[in-house]
Amino acid sequence: MKKTTCAACDCELGAETIAVKLGGKTVEVCCQECAEALNEAEAATTAVSSGKE
């Protein structure tokens, strides 16, 4: 059985996961808190990238 970990905190994922789309890829996280953290990080990265044009 393949063990997978949360994309945000590296905790082992259980049966209940949340899919988060980042940069065109879908990653799985263990909880809503981790999903929000990844979404906030992507938003910050996108804002910085678009400000450099």
ModelCIF file with pLDDT and N, C-alpha, C, O atoms, coordinates in Angstrom:
data_MODEL
#
_entry.id   MODEL 
#
_entity.id                         1 
_entity.type                       polymer 
_entity.pdbx_number_of_molecules   1 
#
_entity_poly.entity_id                      1 
_entity_poly.type                           'polypeptide(L)' 
_entity_poly.nstd_linkage                   no 
_entity_poly.nstd_monomer                   no 
_entity_poly.pdbx_seq_one_letter_code       MKKTTCAACDCELGAETIAVKLGGKTVEVCCQECAEALNEAEAATTAVSSGKE 
_entity_poly.pdbx_seq_one_letter_code_can   MKKTTCAACDCELGAETIAVKLGGKTVEVCCQECAEALNEAEAATTAVSSGKE 
_entity_poly.pdbx_strand_id                 A 
#
loop_
_entity_poly_seq.entity_id 
_entity_poly_seq.num 
_entity_poly_seq.mon_id 
_entity_poly_seq.hetero 
1 1  MET n 
1 2  LYS n 
1 3  LYS n 
1 4  THR n 
1 5  THR n 
1 6  CYS n 
1 7  ALA n 
1 8  ALA n 
1 9  CYS n 
1 10 ASP n 
1 11 CYS n 
1 12 GLU n 
1 13 LEU n 
1 14 GLY n 
1 15 ALA n 
1 16 GLU n 
1 17 THR n 
1 18 ILE n 
1 19 ALA n 
1 20 VAL n 
1 21 LYS n 
1 22 LEU n 
1 23 GLY n 
1 24 GLY n 
1 25 LYS n 
1 26 THR n 
1 27 VAL n 
1 28 GLU n 
1 29 VAL n 
1 30 CYS n 
1 31 CYS n 
1 32 GLN n 
1 33 GLU n 
1 34 CYS n 
1 35 ALA n 
1 36 GLU n 
1 37 ALA n 
1 38 LEU n 
1 39 ASN n 
1 40 GLU n 
1 41 ALA n 
1 42 GLU n 
1 43 ALA n 
1 44 ALA n 
1 45 THR n 
1 46 THR n 
1 47 ALA n 
1 48 VAL n 
1 49 SER n 
1 50 SER n 
1 51 GLY n 
1 52 LYS n 
1 53 GLU n 
#
_struct_asym.id          A 
_struct_asym.entity_id   1 
#
loop_
_ma_qa_metric.id 
_ma_qa_metric.mode 
_ma_qa_metric.name 
_ma_qa_metric.software_group_id 
_ma_qa_metric.type 
1 global pLDDT . pLDDT 
2 local  pLDDT . pLDDT 
#
_ma_qa_metric_global.metric_id      1 
_ma_qa_metric_global.metric_value   89.02 
_ma_qa_metric_global.model_id       1 
_ma_qa_metric_global.ordinal_id     1 
#
loop_
_ma_qa_metric_local.label_asym_id 
_ma_qa_metric_local.label_comp_id 
_ma_qa_metric_local.label_seq_id 
_ma_qa_metric_local.metric_id 
_ma_qa_metric_local.metric_value 
_ma_qa_metric_local.model_id 
_ma_qa_metric_local.ordinal_id 
A MET 1  2 58.00 1 1  
A LYS 2  2 65.00 1 2  
A LYS 3  2 73.00 1 3  
A THR 4  2 91.00 1 4  
A THR 5  2 96.00 1 5  
A CYS 6  2 96.00 1 6  
A ALA 7  2 94.00 1 7  
A ALA 8  2 95.00 1 8  
A CYS 9  2 96.00 1 9  
A ASP 10 2 95.00 1 10 
A CYS 11 2 96.00 1 11 
A GLU 12 2 96.00 1 12 
A LEU 13 2 96.00 1 13 
A GLY 14 2 92.00 1 14 
A ALA 15 2 91.00 1 15 
A GLU 16 2 93.00 1 16 
A THR 17 2 96.00 1 17 
A ILE 18 2 96.00 1 18 
A ALA 19 2 96.00 1 19 
A VAL 20 2 95.00 1 20 
A LYS 21 2 94.00 1 21 
A LEU 22 2 91.00 1 22 
A GLY 23 2 85.00 1 23 
A GLY 24 2 89.00 1 24 
A LYS 25 2 94.00 1 25 
A THR 26 2 95.00 1 26 
A VAL 27 2 95.00 1 27 
A GLU 28 2 96.00 1 28 
A VAL 29 2 97.00 1 29 
A CYS 30 2 97.00 1 30 
A CYS 31 2 97.00 1 31 
A GLN 32 2 97.00 1 32 
A GLU 33 2 98.00 1 33 
A CYS 34 2 97.00 1 34 
A ALA 35 2 97.00 1 35 
A GLU 36 2 97.00 1 36 
A ALA 37 2 97.00 1 37 
A LEU 38 2 96.00 1 38 
A ASN 39 2 94.00 1 39 
A GLU 40 2 95.00 1 40 
A ALA 41 2 93.00 1 41 
A GLU 42 2 91.00 1 42 
A ALA 43 2 91.00 1 43 
A ALA 44 2 90.00 1 44 
A THR 45 2 86.00 1 45 
A THR 46 2 82.00 1 46 
A ALA 47 2 80.00 1 47 
A VAL 48 2 77.00 1 48 
A SER 49 2 76.00 1 49 
A SER 50 2 76.00 1 50 
A GLY 51 2 69.00 1 51 
A LYS 52 2 54.00 1 52 
A GLU 53 2 49.00 1 53 
#
loop_
_atom_site.group_PDB 
_atom_site.id 
_atom_site.type_symbol 
_atom_site.label_atom_id 
_atom_site.label_alt_id 
_atom_site.label_comp_id 
_atom_site.label_asym_id 
_atom_site.label_entity_id 
_atom_site.label_seq_id 
_atom_site.pdbx_PDB_ins_code 
_atom_site.Cartn_x 
_atom_site.Cartn_y 
_atom_site.Cartn_z 
_atom_site.occupancy 
_atom_site.B_iso_or_equiv 
_atom_site.pdbx_formal_charge 
_atom_site.auth_seq_id 
_atom_site.auth_comp_id 
_atom_site.auth_asym_id 
_atom_site.auth_atom_id 
_atom_site.pdbx_PDB_model_num 
ATOM 1   N N  . MET A 1 1  ? 0.844   -1.185 0.000   1.00 58.00 ? 1  MET A N  1 
ATOM 2   C CA . MET A 1 1  ? 0.000   0.000  0.000   1.00 58.00 ? 1  MET A CA 1 
ATOM 3   C C  . MET A 1 1  ? 0.883   1.240  0.000   1.00 58.00 ? 1  MET A C  1 
ATOM 4   O O  . MET A 1 1  ? 1.801   1.363  0.811   1.00 58.00 ? 1  MET A O  1 
ATOM 5   N N  . LYS A 1 2  ? 0.598   2.144  -0.909  1.00 65.00 ? 2  LYS A N  1 
ATOM 6   C CA . LYS A 1 2  ? 1.381   3.359  -1.046  1.00 65.00 ? 2  LYS A CA 1 
ATOM 7   C C  . LYS A 1 2  ? 0.966   4.376  0.020   1.00 65.00 ? 2  LYS A C  1 
ATOM 8   O O  . LYS A 1 2  ? -0.216  4.674  0.188   1.00 65.00 ? 2  LYS A O  1 
ATOM 9   N N  . LYS A 1 3  ? 1.962   4.898  0.734   1.00 73.00 ? 3  LYS A N  1 
ATOM 10  C CA . LYS A 1 3  ? 1.686   5.938  1.720   1.00 73.00 ? 3  LYS A CA 1 
ATOM 11  C C  . LYS A 1 3  ? 1.931   7.291  1.076   1.00 73.00 ? 3  LYS A C  1 
ATOM 12  O O  . LYS A 1 3  ? 2.947   7.497  0.411   1.00 73.00 ? 3  LYS A O  1 
ATOM 13  N N  . THR A 1 4  ? 1.001   8.211  1.276   1.00 91.00 ? 4  THR A N  1 
ATOM 14  C CA . THR A 1 4  ? 1.161   9.556  0.746   1.00 91.00 ? 4  THR A CA 1 
ATOM 15  C C  . THR A 1 4  ? 1.130   10.551 1.888   1.00 91.00 ? 4  THR A C  1 
ATOM 16  O O  . THR A 1 4  ? 0.584   10.284 2.959   1.00 91.00 ? 4  THR A O  1 
ATOM 17  N N  . THR A 1 5  ? 1.724   11.699 1.636   1.00 96.00 ? 5  THR A N  1 
ATOM 18  C CA . THR A 1 5  ? 1.777   12.728 2.667   1.00 96.00 ? 5  THR A CA 1 
ATOM 19  C C  . THR A 1 5  ? 1.146   14.014 2.172   1.00 96.00 ? 5  THR A C  1 
ATOM 20  O O  . THR A 1 5  ? 1.012   14.242 0.970   1.00 96.00 ? 5  THR A O  1 
ATOM 21  N N  . CYS A 1 6  ? 0.769   14.838 3.114   1.00 96.00 ? 6  CYS A N  1 
ATOM 22  C CA . CYS A 1 6  ? 0.166   16.136 2.847   1.00 96.00 ? 6  CYS A CA 1 
ATOM 23  C C  . CYS A 1 6  ? 1.186   17.028 2.138   1.00 96.00 ? 6  CYS A C  1 
ATOM 24  O O  . CYS A 1 6  ? 2.356   17.065 2.520   1.00 96.00 ? 6  CYS A O  1 
ATOM 25  N N  . ALA A 1 7  ? 0.740   17.740 1.112   1.00 94.00 ? 7  ALA A N  1 
ATOM 26  C CA . ALA A 1 7  ? 1.620   18.624 0.355   1.00 94.00 ? 7  ALA A CA 1 
ATOM 27  C C  . ALA A 1 7  ? 2.051   19.836 1.182   1.00 94.00 ? 7  ALA A C  1 
ATOM 28  O O  . ALA A 1 7  ? 3.042   20.485 0.847   1.00 94.00 ? 7  ALA A O  1 
ATOM 29  N N  . ALA A 1 8  ? 1.331   20.145 2.242   1.00 95.00 ? 8  ALA A N  1 
ATOM 30  C CA . ALA A 1 8  ? 1.654   21.325 3.041   1.00 95.00 ? 8  ALA A CA 1 
ATOM 31  C C  . ALA A 1 8  ? 2.478   20.991 4.282   1.00 95.00 ? 8  ALA A C  1 
ATOM 32  O O  . ALA A 1 8  ? 3.450   21.685 4.582   1.00 95.00 ? 8  ALA A O  1 
ATOM 33  N N  . CYS A 1 9  ? 2.102   19.942 5.004   1.00 96.00 ? 9  CYS A N  1 
ATOM 34  C CA . CYS A 1 9  ? 2.751   19.695 6.301   1.00 96.00 ? 9  CYS A CA 1 
ATOM 35  C C  . CYS A 1 9  ? 3.465   18.349 6.397   1.00 96.00 ? 9  CYS A C  1 
ATOM 36  O O  . CYS A 1 9  ? 4.056   18.043 7.432   1.00 96.00 ? 9  CYS A O  1 
ATOM 37  N N  . ASP A 1 10 ? 3.423   17.548 5.348   1.00 95.00 ? 10 ASP A N  1 
ATOM 38  C CA . ASP A 1 10 ? 4.068   16.233 5.297   1.00 95.00 ? 10 ASP A CA 1 
ATOM 39  C C  . ASP A 1 10 ? 3.497   15.199 6.264   1.00 95.00 ? 10 ASP A C  1 
ATOM 40  O O  . ASP A 1 10 ? 4.129   14.172 6.510   1.00 95.00 ? 10 ASP A O  1 
ATOM 41  N N  . CYS A 1 11 ? 2.312   15.456 6.815   1.00 96.00 ? 11 CYS A N  1 
ATOM 42  C CA . CYS A 1 11 ? 1.646   14.449 7.640   1.00 96.00 ? 11 CYS A CA 1 
ATOM 43  C C  . CYS A 1 11 ? 1.110   13.354 6.714   1.00 96.00 ? 11 CYS A C  1 
ATOM 44  O O  . CYS A 1 11 ? 0.801   13.613 5.551   1.00 96.00 ? 11 CYS A O  1 
ATOM 45  N N  . GLU A 1 12 ? 1.003   12.148 7.230   1.00 96.00 ? 12 GLU A N  1 
ATOM 46  C CA . GLU A 1 12 ? 0.462   11.056 6.433   1.00 96.00 ? 12 GLU A CA 1 
ATOM 47  C C  . GLU A 1 12 ? -1.021  11.307 6.167   1.00 96.00 ? 12 GLU A C  1 
ATOM 48  O O  . GLU A 1 12 ? -1.774  11.668 7.072   1.00 96.00 ? 12 GLU A O  1 
ATOM 49  N N  . LEU A 1 13 ? -1.427  11.111 4.911   1.00 96.00 ? 13 LEU A N  1 
ATOM 50  C CA . LEU A 1 13 ? -2.822  11.321 4.542   1.00 96.00 ? 13 LEU A CA 1 
ATOM 51  C C  . LEU A 1 13 ? -3.664  10.108 4.901   1.00 96.00 ? 13 LEU A C  1 
ATOM 52  O O  . LEU A 1 13 ? -3.230  8.969  4.728   1.00 96.00 ? 13 LEU A O  1 
ATOM 53  N N  . GLY A 1 14 ? -4.859  10.352 5.398   1.00 92.00 ? 14 GLY A N  1 
ATOM 54  C CA . GLY A 1 14 ? -5.793  9.285  5.710   1.00 92.00 ? 14 GLY A CA 1 
ATOM 55  C C  . GLY A 1 14 ? -6.772  9.121  4.560   1.00 92.00 ? 14 GLY A C  1 
ATOM 56  O O  . GLY A 1 14 ? -6.477  9.483  3.421   1.00 92.00 ? 14 GLY A O  1 
ATOM 57  N N  . ALA A 1 15 ? -7.923  8.580  4.864   1.00 91.00 ? 15 ALA A N  1 
ATOM 58  C CA . ALA A 1 15 ? -8.947  8.349  3.847   1.00 91.00 ? 15 ALA A CA 1 
ATOM 59  C C  . ALA A 1 15 ? -9.569  9.658  3.368   1.00 91.00 ? 15 ALA A C  1 
ATOM 60  O O  . ALA A 1 15 ? -9.955  9.779  2.206   1.00 91.00 ? 15 ALA A O  1 
ATOM 61  N N  . GLU A 1 16 ? -9.663  10.626 4.260   1.00 93.00 ? 16 GLU A N  1 
ATOM 62  C CA . GLU A 1 16 ? -10.261 11.916 3.932   1.00 93.00 ? 16 GLU A CA 1 
ATOM 63  C C  . GLU A 1 16 ? -9.160  12.901 3.530   1.00 93.00 ? 16 GLU A C  1 
ATOM 64  O O  . GLU A 1 16 ? -8.337  13.291 4.359   1.00 93.00 ? 16 GLU A O  1 
ATOM 65  N N  . THR A 1 17 ? -9.151  13.300 2.260   1.00 96.00 ? 17 THR A N  1 
ATOM 66  C CA . THR A 1 17 ? -8.191  14.280 1.791   1.00 96.00 ? 17 THR A CA 1 
ATOM 67  C C  . THR A 1 17 ? -8.909  15.408 1.075   1.00 96.00 ? 17 THR A C  1 
ATOM 68  O O  . THR A 1 17 ? -10.061 15.262 0.669   1.00 96.00 ? 17 THR A O  1 
ATOM 69  N N  . ILE A 1 18 ? -8.232  16.520 0.924   1.00 96.00 ? 18 ILE A N  1 
ATOM 70  C CA . ILE A 1 18 ? -8.775  17.662 0.203   1.00 96.00 ? 18 ILE A CA 1 
ATOM 71  C C  . ILE A 1 18 ? -7.863  17.913 -0.989  1.00 96.00 ? 18 ILE A C  1 
ATOM 72  O O  . ILE A 1 18 ? -6.647  18.015 -0.832  1.00 96.00 ? 18 ILE A O  1 
ATOM 73  N N  . ALA A 1 19 ? -8.442  18.013 -2.171  1.00 96.00 ? 19 ALA A N  1 
ATOM 74  C CA . ALA A 1 19 ? -7.670  18.286 -3.378  1.00 96.00 ? 19 ALA A CA 1 
ATOM 75  C C  . ALA A 1 19 ? -7.574  19.793 -3.571  1.00 96.00 ? 19 ALA A C  1 
ATOM 76  O O  . ALA A 1 19 ? -8.577  20.505 -3.504  1.00 96.00 ? 19 ALA A O  1 
ATOM 77  N N  . VAL A 1 20 ? -6.349  20.272 -3.813  1.00 95.00 ? 20 VAL A N  1 
ATOM 78  C CA . VAL A 1 20 ? -6.103  21.691 -4.031  1.00 95.00 ? 20 VAL A CA 1 
ATOM 79  C C  . VAL A 1 20 ? -5.391  21.835 -5.368  1.00 95.00 ? 20 VAL A C  1 
ATOM 80  O O  . VAL A 1 20 ? -4.429  21.118 -5.642  1.00 95.00 ? 20 VAL A O  1 
ATOM 81  N N  . LYS A 1 21 ? -5.861  22.762 -6.204  1.00 94.00 ? 21 LYS A N  1 
ATOM 82  C CA . LYS A 1 21 ? -5.247  22.980 -7.506  1.00 94.00 ? 21 LYS A CA 1 
ATOM 83  C C  . LYS A 1 21 ? -4.251  24.123 -7.388  1.00 94.00 ? 21 LYS A C  1 
ATOM 84  O O  . LYS A 1 21 ? -4.613  25.240 -7.019  1.00 94.00 ? 21 LYS A O  1 
ATOM 85  N N  . LEU A 1 22 ? -2.984  23.834 -7.706  1.00 91.00 ? 22 LEU A N  1 
ATOM 86  C CA . LEU A 1 22 ? -1.913  24.827 -7.644  1.00 91.00 ? 22 LEU A CA 1 
ATOM 87  C C  . LEU A 1 22 ? -1.168  24.844 -8.967  1.00 91.00 ? 22 LEU A C  1 
ATOM 88  O O  . LEU A 1 22 ? -0.607  23.829 -9.380  1.00 91.00 ? 22 LEU A O  1 
ATOM 89  N N  . GLY A 1 23 ? -1.160  25.966 -9.618  1.00 85.00 ? 23 GLY A N  1 
ATOM 90  C CA . GLY A 1 23 ? -0.409  26.095 -10.856 1.00 85.00 ? 23 GLY A CA 1 
ATOM 91  C C  . GLY A 1 23 ? -0.736  25.046 -11.898 1.00 85.00 ? 23 GLY A C  1 
ATOM 92  O O  . GLY A 1 23 ? 0.156   24.605 -12.623 1.00 85.00 ? 23 GLY A O  1 
ATOM 93  N N  . GLY A 1 24 ? -1.968  24.641 -11.990 1.00 89.00 ? 24 GLY A N  1 
ATOM 94  C CA . GLY A 1 24 ? -2.368  23.650 -12.974 1.00 89.00 ? 24 GLY A CA 1 
ATOM 95  C C  . GLY A 1 24 ? -2.227  22.212 -12.510 1.00 89.00 ? 24 GLY A C  1 
ATOM 96  O O  . GLY A 1 24 ? -2.647  21.295 -13.217 1.00 89.00 ? 24 GLY A O  1 
ATOM 97  N N  . LYS A 1 25 ? -1.647  21.996 -11.340 1.00 94.00 ? 25 LYS A N  1 
ATOM 98  C CA . LYS A 1 25 ? -1.509  20.641 -10.798 1.00 94.00 ? 25 LYS A CA 1 
ATOM 99  C C  . LYS A 1 25 ? -2.433  20.494 -9.600  1.00 94.00 ? 25 LYS A C  1 
ATOM 100 O O  . LYS A 1 25 ? -2.735  21.474 -8.920  1.00 94.00 ? 25 LYS A O  1 
ATOM 101 N N  . THR A 1 26 ? -2.878  19.278 -9.341  1.00 95.00 ? 26 THR A N  1 
ATOM 102 C CA . THR A 1 26 ? -3.713  18.997 -8.185  1.00 95.00 ? 26 THR A CA 1 
ATOM 103 C C  . THR A 1 26 ? -2.879  18.254 -7.155  1.00 95.00 ? 26 THR A C  1 
ATOM 104 O O  . THR A 1 26 ? -2.243  17.243 -7.456  1.00 95.00 ? 26 THR A O  1 
ATOM 105 N N  . VAL A 1 27 ? -2.894  18.778 -5.928  1.00 95.00 ? 27 VAL A N  1 
ATOM 106 C CA . VAL A 1 27 ? -2.185  18.137 -4.825  1.00 95.00 ? 27 VAL A CA 1 
ATOM 107 C C  . VAL A 1 27 ? -3.197  17.825 -3.730  1.00 95.00 ? 27 VAL A C  1 
ATOM 108 O O  . VAL A 1 27 ? -4.272  18.421 -3.680  1.00 95.00 ? 27 VAL A O  1 
ATOM 109 N N  . GLU A 1 28 ? -2.846  16.887 -2.855  1.00 96.00 ? 28 GLU A N  1 
ATOM 110 C CA . GLU A 1 28 ? -3.745  16.507 -1.765  1.00 96.00 ? 28 GLU A CA 1 
ATOM 111 C C  . GLU A 1 28 ? -3.186  16.984 -0.443  1.00 96.00 ? 28 GLU A C  1 
ATOM 112 O O  . GLU A 1 28 ? -1.984  16.901 -0.187  1.00 96.00 ? 28 GLU A O  1 
ATOM 113 N N  . VAL A 1 29 ? -4.088  17.490 0.400   1.00 97.00 ? 29 VAL A N  1 
ATOM 114 C CA . VAL A 1 29 ? -3.720  17.926 1.738   1.00 97.00 ? 29 VAL A CA 1 
ATOM 115 C C  . VAL A 1 29 ? -4.612  17.249 2.764   1.00 97.00 ? 29 VAL A C  1 
ATOM 116 O O  . VAL A 1 29 ? -5.664  16.702 2.430   1.00 97.00 ? 29 VAL A O  1 
ATOM 117 N N  . CYS A 1 30 ? -4.177  17.292 4.018   1.00 97.00 ? 30 CYS A N  1 
ATOM 118 C CA . CYS A 1 30 ? -4.878  16.551 5.069   1.00 97.00 ? 30 CYS A CA 1 
ATOM 119 C C  . CYS A 1 30 ? -6.073  17.281 5.674   1.00 97.00 ? 30 CYS A C  1 
ATOM 120 O O  . CYS A 1 30 ? -6.975  16.642 6.214   1.00 97.00 ? 30 CYS A O  1 
ATOM 121 N N  . CYS A 1 31 ? -6.090  18.616 5.590   1.00 97.00 ? 31 CYS A N  1 
ATOM 122 C CA . CYS A 1 31 ? -7.170  19.350 6.247   1.00 97.00 ? 31 CYS A CA 1 
ATOM 123 C C  . CYS A 1 31 ? -7.416  20.699 5.567   1.00 97.00 ? 31 CYS A C  1 
ATOM 124 O O  . CYS A 1 31 ? -6.636  21.126 4.716   1.00 97.00 ? 31 CYS A O  1 
ATOM 125 N N  . GLN A 1 32 ? -8.489  21.352 5.946   1.00 97.00 ? 32 GLN A N  1 
ATOM 126 C CA . GLN A 1 32 ? -8.854  22.649 5.369   1.00 97.00 ? 32 GLN A CA 1 
ATOM 127 C C  . GLN A 1 32 ? -7.798  23.699 5.684   1.00 97.00 ? 32 GLN A C  1 
ATOM 128 O O  . GLN A 1 32 ? -7.532  24.572 4.858   1.00 97.00 ? 32 GLN A O  1 
ATOM 129 N N  . GLU A 1 33 ? -7.196  23.629 6.859   1.00 98.00 ? 33 GLU A N  1 
ATOM 130 C CA . GLU A 1 33 ? -6.161  24.582 7.256   1.00 98.00 ? 33 GLU A CA 1 
ATOM 131 C C  . GLU A 1 33 ? -4.967  24.527 6.288   1.00 98.00 ? 33 GLU A C  1 
ATOM 132 O O  . GLU A 1 33 ? -4.447  25.566 5.882   1.00 98.00 ? 33 GLU A O  1 
ATOM 133 N N  . CYS A 1 34 ? -4.546  23.333 5.930   1.00 97.00 ? 34 CYS A N  1 
ATOM 134 C CA . CYS A 1 34 ? -3.446  23.170 4.976   1.00 97.00 ? 34 CYS A CA 1 
ATOM 135 C C  . CYS A 1 34 ? -3.858  23.644 3.586   1.00 97.00 ? 34 CYS A C  1 
ATOM 136 O O  . CYS A 1 34 ? -3.047  24.238 2.875   1.00 97.00 ? 34 CYS A O  1 
ATOM 137 N N  . ALA A 1 35 ? -5.093  23.395 3.191   1.00 97.00 ? 35 ALA A N  1 
ATOM 138 C CA . ALA A 1 35 ? -5.589  23.845 1.893   1.00 97.00 ? 35 ALA A CA 1 
ATOM 139 C C  . ALA A 1 35 ? -5.551  25.369 1.816   1.00 97.00 ? 35 ALA A C  1 
ATOM 140 O O  . ALA A 1 35 ? -5.125  25.928 0.806   1.00 97.00 ? 35 ALA A O  1 
ATOM 141 N N  . GLU A 1 36 ? -5.987  26.035 2.866   1.00 97.00 ? 36 GLU A N  1 
ATOM 142 C CA . GLU A 1 36 ? -5.971  27.490 2.897   1.00 97.00 ? 36 GLU A CA 1 
ATOM 143 C C  . GLU A 1 36 ? -4.540  28.023 2.875   1.00 97.00 ? 36 GLU A C  1 
ATOM 144 O O  . GLU A 1 36 ? -4.263  29.022 2.212   1.00 97.00 ? 36 GLU A O  1 
ATOM 145 N N  . ALA A 1 37 ? -3.636  27.369 3.590   1.00 97.00 ? 37 ALA A N  1 
ATOM 146 C CA . ALA A 1 37 ? -2.242  27.801 3.617   1.00 97.00 ? 37 ALA A CA 1 
ATOM 147 C C  . ALA A 1 37 ? -1.624  27.724 2.220   1.00 97.00 ? 37 ALA A C  1 
ATOM 148 O O  . ALA A 1 37 ? -0.918  28.645 1.810   1.00 97.00 ? 37 ALA A O  1 
ATOM 149 N N  . LEU A 1 38 ? -1.878  26.648 1.489   1.00 96.00 ? 38 LEU A N  1 
ATOM 150 C CA . LEU A 1 38 ? -1.330  26.523 0.141   1.00 96.00 ? 38 LEU A CA 1 
ATOM 151 C C  . LEU A 1 38 ? -1.950  27.545 -0.809  1.00 96.00 ? 38 LEU A C  1 
ATOM 152 O O  . LEU A 1 38 ? -1.255  28.107 -1.655  1.00 96.00 ? 38 LEU A O  1 
ATOM 153 N N  . ASN A 1 39 ? -3.239  27.786 -0.675  1.00 94.00 ? 39 ASN A N  1 
ATOM 154 C CA . ASN A 1 39 ? -3.895  28.777 -1.530  1.00 94.00 ? 39 ASN A CA 1 
ATOM 155 C C  . ASN A 1 39 ? -3.350  30.175 -1.260  1.00 94.00 ? 39 ASN A C  1 
ATOM 156 O O  . ASN A 1 39 ? -3.154  30.954 -2.192  1.00 94.00 ? 39 ASN A O  1 
ATOM 157 N N  . GLU A 1 40 ? -3.103  30.497 0.008   1.00 95.00 ? 40 GLU A N  1 
ATOM 158 C CA . GLU A 1 40 ? -2.546  31.801 0.356   1.00 95.00 ? 40 GLU A CA 1 
ATOM 159 C C  . GLU A 1 40 ? -1.121  31.937 -0.178  1.00 95.00 ? 40 GLU A C  1 
ATOM 160 O O  . GLU A 1 40 ? -0.746  33.001 -0.671  1.00 95.00 ? 40 GLU A O  1 
ATOM 161 N N  . ALA A 1 41 ? -0.338  30.890 -0.087  1.00 93.00 ? 41 ALA A N  1 
ATOM 162 C CA . ALA A 1 41 ? 1.039   30.916 -0.586  1.00 93.00 ? 41 ALA A CA 1 
ATOM 163 C C  . ALA A 1 41 ? 1.049   31.111 -2.096  1.00 93.00 ? 41 ALA A C  1 
ATOM 164 O O  . ALA A 1 41 ? 1.865   31.872 -2.615  1.00 93.00 ? 41 ALA A O  1 
ATOM 165 N N  . GLU A 1 42 ? 0.150   30.430 -2.808  1.00 91.00 ? 42 GLU A N  1 
ATOM 166 C CA . GLU A 1 42 ? 0.093   30.584 -4.259  1.00 91.00 ? 42 GLU A CA 1 
ATOM 167 C C  . GLU A 1 42 ? -0.337  31.990 -4.624  1.00 91.00 ? 42 GLU A C  1 
ATOM 168 O O  . GLU A 1 42 ? 0.206   32.577 -5.560  1.00 91.00 ? 42 GLU A O  1 
ATOM 169 N N  . ALA A 1 43 ? -1.306  32.547 -3.901  1.00 91.00 ? 43 ALA A N  1 
ATOM 170 C CA . ALA A 1 43 ? -1.768  33.909 -4.182  1.00 91.00 ? 43 ALA A CA 1 
ATOM 171 C C  . ALA A 1 43 ? -0.634  34.915 -3.977  1.00 91.00 ? 43 ALA A C  1 
ATOM 172 O O  . ALA A 1 43 ? -0.475  35.842 -4.772  1.00 91.00 ? 43 ALA A O  1 
ATOM 173 N N  . ALA A 1 44 ? 0.138   34.737 -2.935  1.00 90.00 ? 44 ALA A N  1 
ATOM 174 C CA . ALA A 1 44 ? 1.263   35.638 -2.665  1.00 90.00 ? 44 ALA A CA 1 
ATOM 175 C C  . ALA A 1 44 ? 2.325   35.516 -3.760  1.00 90.00 ? 44 ALA A C  1 
ATOM 176 O O  . ALA A 1 44 ? 2.881   36.522 -4.202  1.00 90.00 ? 44 ALA A O  1 
ATOM 177 N N  . THR A 1 45 ? 2.602   34.300 -4.190  1.00 86.00 ? 45 THR A N  1 
ATOM 178 C CA . THR A 1 45 ? 3.593   34.082 -5.241  1.00 86.00 ? 45 THR A CA 1 
ATOM 179 C C  . THR A 1 45 ? 3.118   34.684 -6.556  1.00 86.00 ? 45 THR A C  1 
ATOM 180 O O  . THR A 1 45 ? 3.908   35.287 -7.283  1.00 86.00 ? 45 THR A O  1 
ATOM 181 N N  . THR A 1 46 ? 1.846   34.527 -6.864  1.00 82.00 ? 46 THR A N  1 
ATOM 182 C CA . THR A 1 46 ? 1.283   35.070 -8.094  1.00 82.00 ? 46 THR A CA 1 
ATOM 183 C C  . THR A 1 46 ? 1.321   36.590 -8.070  1.00 82.00 ? 46 THR A C  1 
ATOM 184 O O  . THR A 1 46 ? 1.624   37.209 -9.090  1.00 82.00 ? 46 THR A O  1 
ATOM 185 N N  . ALA A 1 47 ? 1.019   37.206 -6.929  1.00 80.00 ? 47 ALA A N  1 
ATOM 186 C CA . ALA A 1 47 ? 1.044   38.671 -6.809  1.00 80.00 ? 47 ALA A CA 1 
ATOM 187 C C  . ALA A 1 47 ? 2.452   39.195 -7.008  1.00 80.00 ? 47 ALA A C  1 
ATOM 188 O O  . ALA A 1 47 ? 2.638   40.208 -7.682  1.00 80.00 ? 47 ALA A O  1 
ATOM 189 N N  . VAL A 1 48 ? 3.439   38.538 -6.444  1.00 77.00 ? 48 VAL A N  1 
ATOM 190 C CA . VAL A 1 48 ? 4.832   38.964 -6.589  1.00 77.00 ? 48 VAL A CA 1 
ATOM 191 C C  . VAL A 1 48 ? 5.280   38.797 -8.036  1.00 77.00 ? 48 VAL A C  1 
ATOM 192 O O  . VAL A 1 48 ? 5.945   39.679 -8.579  1.00 77.00 ? 48 VAL A O  1 
ATOM 193 N N  . SER A 1 49 ? 4.930   37.689 -8.664  1.00 76.00 ? 49 SER A N  1 
ATOM 194 C CA . SER A 1 49 ? 5.324   37.430 -10.047 1.00 76.00 ? 49 SER A CA 1 
ATOM 195 C C  . SER A 1 49 ? 4.730   38.454 -11.001 1.00 76.00 ? 49 SER A C  1 
ATOM 196 O O  . SER A 1 49 ? 5.422   38.934 -11.899 1.00 76.00 ? 49 SER A O  1 
ATOM 197 N N  . SER A 1 50 ? 3.475   38.791 -10.823 1.00 76.00 ? 50 SER A N  1 
ATOM 198 C CA . SER A 1 50 ? 2.823   39.733 -11.737 1.00 76.00 ? 50 SER A CA 1 
ATOM 199 C C  . SER A 1 50 ? 3.296   41.167 -11.504 1.00 76.00 ? 50 SER A C  1 
ATOM 200 O O  . SER A 1 50 ? 3.158   42.006 -12.394 1.00 76.00 ? 50 SER A O  1 
ATOM 201 N N  . GLY A 1 51 ? 3.842   41.461 -10.342 1.00 69.00 ? 51 GLY A N  1 
ATOM 202 C CA . GLY A 1 51 ? 4.353   42.788 -10.044 1.00 69.00 ? 51 GLY A CA 1 
ATOM 203 C C  . GLY A 1 51 ? 5.704   43.054 -10.661 1.00 69.00 ? 51 GLY A C  1 
ATOM 204 O O  . GLY A 1 51 ? 6.132   44.207 -10.719 1.00 69.00 ? 51 GLY A O  1 
ATOM 205 N N  . LYS A 1 52 ? 6.395   42.017 -11.127 1.00 54.00 ? 52 LYS A N  1 
ATOM 206 C CA . LYS A 1 52 ? 7.737   42.171 -11.688 1.00 54.00 ? 52 LYS A CA 1 
ATOM 207 C C  . LYS A 1 52 ? 7.739   42.454 -13.184 1.00 54.00 ? 52 LYS A C  1 
ATOM 208 O O  . LYS A 1 52 ? 8.808   42.642 -13.764 1.00 54.00 ? 52 LYS A O  1 
ATOM 209 N N  . GLU A 1 53 ? 6.589   42.491 -13.818 1.00 49.00 ? 53 GLU A N  1 
ATOM 210 C CA . GLU A 1 53 ? 6.532   42.670 -15.280 1.00 49.00 ? 53 GLU A CA 1 
ATOM 211 C C  . GLU A 1 53 ? 6.942   44.051 -15.683 1.00 49.00 ? 53 GLU A C  1 
ATOM 212 O O  . GLU A 1 53 ? 6.951   44.370 -16.872 1.00 49.00 ? 53 GLU A O  1 
#
